[in-house]
Amino acid sequence: MADPRFFSRAGPFSLGELAMRCGASLADAGLAARMVSDVASLDQAGPEQLSFLDNPKYVAALPSTRAGACILHEKHAAAAPAGLALLLSPNPYLSYARAAQLFYPAPPAVPGRHASAVVDPAARIGADVAIGPHVVIGAGAEIGDRVSVGAGSVIGMGVVVGADSRIGPSVTLSHCLIGARVTLHTGVRIGQDGFGFAPDAAGHVKVPQLGRVLVGDDCEIGANTTIDRGAGPDTVIGPGCWIDNLVQIGHNVTLGRGCIIVAQAGVAGSTQLGDFVVLAAQSGVAGHLKIGAGARVGAKSGIMTDIPAGESHFGIPATRVKDYFRQIATLRRLAQKKGGPHD
């Protein structure tokens, strides 16, 4: 059970309502009126709680669960214990996410402006905006309706933040336009100078960074991630992108729709990622490359060349996954021929 000091629970909900709202179907329609009051894992759930099974590794835990109901794929239904109400879904994890959001909706922003906030008279503040302690909002900034701005955040002059966005504590925004329904977690930095300079023996010369950062609707950007503004062209984060904590996005980078970038990854300047590209943790992408739509990059990989759409690459330097493991297998055979594993 989630700690009530930090999370407020809604409900209870009937299984019929949950099935309808999370894209599942009840295996036994006669149980539609049964109520559940919370969500929990298979091993911790009780008779009044809803659980889920998605990863096949946990099928063995299903027969012993005490949960009152479970979201799962129909192929696993035969392993369920007697009395367990089944919500059948082609995508159990997605259905569970929707159900969990019903029980634990994002808390609404409480409109108001803290007395310590500094808001320039030339800023435009929408309706029902929540502005926390020690927030600074510059001249010409535009804050949409129902936006919340966490304590200590700084929104520079001219910045635009779309309606229903959530800005966490200690966020800094400059030279950027943020879409609607965007979540920026603690410590995000958007719009600072890109890493641009002309090398010179007498001392490197700064190249003015004259672009912006454009963040599309429905993005989520994790804690302490930094996104540099463009040098001339804009840095663009497409709608629906999810970026994890501690990610670095360089100047002029373009992300298409729905990209996923996992923790500690970095993308160097002027690289283009197509729609729904996935960069796993600690991967690094060199500058001026093109990563095709739907491409996937494995953890700790170093990308130094373009990747065609739909391909999966891995390693340092990264290559197609099949080629990478073929190389590893070849090296092992060579090592064994040379002297064996105990040589």
N, C-alpha and C positions, 0 to 999 in steps of 0.2 A: 504494500500500500504506500502511495506517495505521502511524504511527510506533510501534514496539513499546515505546518508553519510556513511552508513555501508554495504549496499548491492547493487551489480551491477546486473541489470536486462538484460537478453537476450530477443530475440523475436522482433516483434510479431511472433506468430505461427498460422497456419491455424488449424481449428478444425479437418480436415482430418489427418494432421500430428500428432496432439496431440493424437487423438484416436489410431492411429497406434503405436505410441511410448509408450503409457501408458497402453496398454492392454484393451482398451475399443472399443465400436462400436457406431457409430452415429445412433441415432434413425431415423434421416432424412438425408439420404446420400446427398441430395441436398444442405446441408449446409456445405459441406466439405471445401469450399473455404473461409468461414467466418473467419476473423482474430480476435484473442484475444491477448491482450498485457500484461496481468498480471494475478495473482491469488489473491483471496480475499475470506473472509468468506461470508456466505449467506447474512448476514445482512449488510455487508459493500460493497459488490461487485457492480460494475456499468456495463453498457451495453457492455463495451469492456473487461470485466474481466471474468475469469473462476473461478467457485466455486465448492464445492463438498458437498454431503450429505452422511454420513455413519451412524452416531448414530441416531436411531429412535426418540430420544428425540427432534430432531430438524426438524422433518417432518413438524411441524406446521409453521415453518419459511419459508418453500419452496414456498408457494403460493404468498408471498409478496416480494420475492427477486427481485432485479433489475439486477441481473447478466445476462450477455449475454449467458453464457453456464454453465452447471453444470454436474459434474460426479456423478452418482448415480446408485443404483441397480434398475433393471426394475420394481420391486415390488412397488417402490415409484414414478414411472413416472406419474401415473394418477394425482398426487397432484401438478404437475408442472404447472406454469402459461403459458398462451399462449405466443408464441414467444421465449420461453427459449429453446435454443439448448441443447439436452440431449446426453451425452456420457454415454452409459450403460456399467456397469462393474460388474462382480460378486464380486469384492473386491474394492469398491470405494476408500477406504483410501489408499490402495496400488497404485491404478492408480493415485490418486492425488499426492502421494509422487513422482512418476515418472514425472508427469507433472511439479510439482514445481521445481524439479531438472533441468528441461529444462530451466525454466525461471531464476532460480538462481543457476547456476552451481558453484561448489567450485572454488574460484579464483586460478588461476595457480600460482605456486611458481615462484618467480623471481630469476633466478640463480645468484649467487654471494656470496661473503664472506665479511662480515662487517670487517672494519679495526680493531675493538676491539676484534674480535673473536680470541681465542687461540686454534689452531689446531696442535696437535703433528705431527711432520714430518713422524712418523711411522703409522699414521692413513691413511686409504684408503678411498678416497672421490670419489664417482661416478660422472657421468655426470649430468650437469644442477641441481646441488644441491644448495639450498638457505640456507645460514648460517647467522643467525641474530646477533645483537649486543651482546657482552659479552658471547657468547657461548664458552664452553670449550669441546674439543673432545680429549680423551686420546689416548695413544699409542696403536696401534693394532686394534683400532675400525674400523669398516667397515660400511660406509654409502652408501646405494644403490642409483641408478640413480633417479633423480627428487624428492629426499627427501627434505622437508623443516624443518628447526630447528629454533624454536622461540627464542626470546631474553632471555638470562640468563640461558638457559638450559645447563646441564652438562651430557655428554655422556662418561662414564668411559672406561677405557682401555679394549680392547677385545670385547666390545659390538658390536653386529651386528644389523643393521636396514635395513629392506628390501626396495626394490624400491617402489616409489610413496607413502611412508608413510609421515604422517604429525605430527610433534612434536611441541606442543604448547610452550608458554613461561614458564620458570621456571620449566621445567621437569628435573628429575634426573633419569638416567639409569645406573645401574651397574649389572654385573653378569647376563646378559640377552641376549637373541637372539630374536629379534622382526621381525615378518614376513612382507610380502609385503602388501601395501595398508592399513596399520594400522593407526588409528588416536589416538593420545594421547593428551588429553586436558590439560589445564593449571594446573601446580602443581602436575602432576602424579609422583609417586615415585615407581619405579620398581627395584627389586633386592637387597634391603637393607636386613640386618640381619633378619632372622626369630626369633620368640620369643621362644628361646630354652635355658634352663638352668637346672642344677641339683640342687634341693633344698638342703641346708645344713645349720645347725644352726649357723655355723661360718661365713656364707656368701655364697650366691648362686654362683654356678660355671657355667660359660658360656660354652655352648656346641657349638663348631664351626659350622657355617652354611656353608656347603661345596657344596651345589647344586646351580642350576641356576633357572632362570625363562624363560620359553619358551612360547612365544606369537605367536599364529598362524596367518595366513593371514586374512585380512578383519575384524579385530577386532576394536572396538571403546571403549575407556576407558576414563571415565569422570573425571572432575576436582577433584584434591586432593584425588584421589583413590590411595591406597597403595597395592602393591603385593610383599610379602616377598619371598626371594629366599629359595630354599629347604635346609633342614638340611644335606641331602646326596642325596636322590632322588630329582629330579627337581620339582618345581612348574610349572604346565602346564595349559595354557589358550588355549582352543581349537579354531580352525578357526571359524570365524563368530560370536564370542561372543560379546555381548554388555553389558558393565558394566557402571553403572551410576556414578554420583558424590559421593564422600565420602564413598566409599566401602572399606572394609578391607579384603584381601585375605591372609590367613596364609600360613606358609611354608608347602611344600609337597602337597598342594591342587591340585586336578586335575579337570579341567572343560572340558566336552566334547564339541562337536560342537554346536554352536548356542545358548548357554546359555544366559539368560537375568537376570542380577542382578541389582536391583533397589536401589536407594539412601539409604545410611546409613545401609545397610545390612553388615553382617560379616560372614565369613566362617573360622572356626578354623582349625588348622593344620591336614593334612593327610586325610581330607575328600574328597570323590570322588563324583562329580556330573556327571550324564550321559548326553547324548545329549539333548539339548533343555529343560533343566530344567529352571524354572522361580522362582526366589526368590524375593518377593515383598519387599517394603520399610521397613526398620528397622527390618527385620527378622534376627535371629541369628541361626547359625548352629554349633553344638558342633563338636569336633574333632573326627577323626577316624570313620566317618559314611559313608554310601553309599546311595546316593539319586538317584533313578532310572531314566532312560530316560523319559522325558516328564512329570516328577512330577512338581507340582506347590505348592508353599508355600505362604500363605497369609501374609499380612502386620503385623508387630509386633509379629510374631510367633517365638516361641522358639523350635527348632528342637533338640531332645535329643536321637532319635532312627532312625534307617534306615527307608527310605521311598521306598516302591516298585514302580516300573515304572508305570507312568501314573496316580498316585494317587494325590489328592489335600488335603493338610493338613493345619490346622489353629489352633491358640490358643497357650496358655502357660500352661503346655507343649502342644505342637502341637499334634493333632490327626486328623483322617480323618474328612473332613468338615461335612459330614452327622452326624458323631458321636458327633462332637462339638456342633452343633445346637440342637441335641437331648438332650445333657446334659443341655444346656441353657434352653430348654423348660421344662425339668424335674425340674430344680431349681426354675423356675417361678411358676410351679404348687405347689411345696412344700411351697413356700413363701406365696402363696394365701391361701392355706389350713391352714397355721399357724395363719393367722390373717387378711389377705386381704391387699390390697394396701394402705389402709389408717390407718392401725393399728400403 
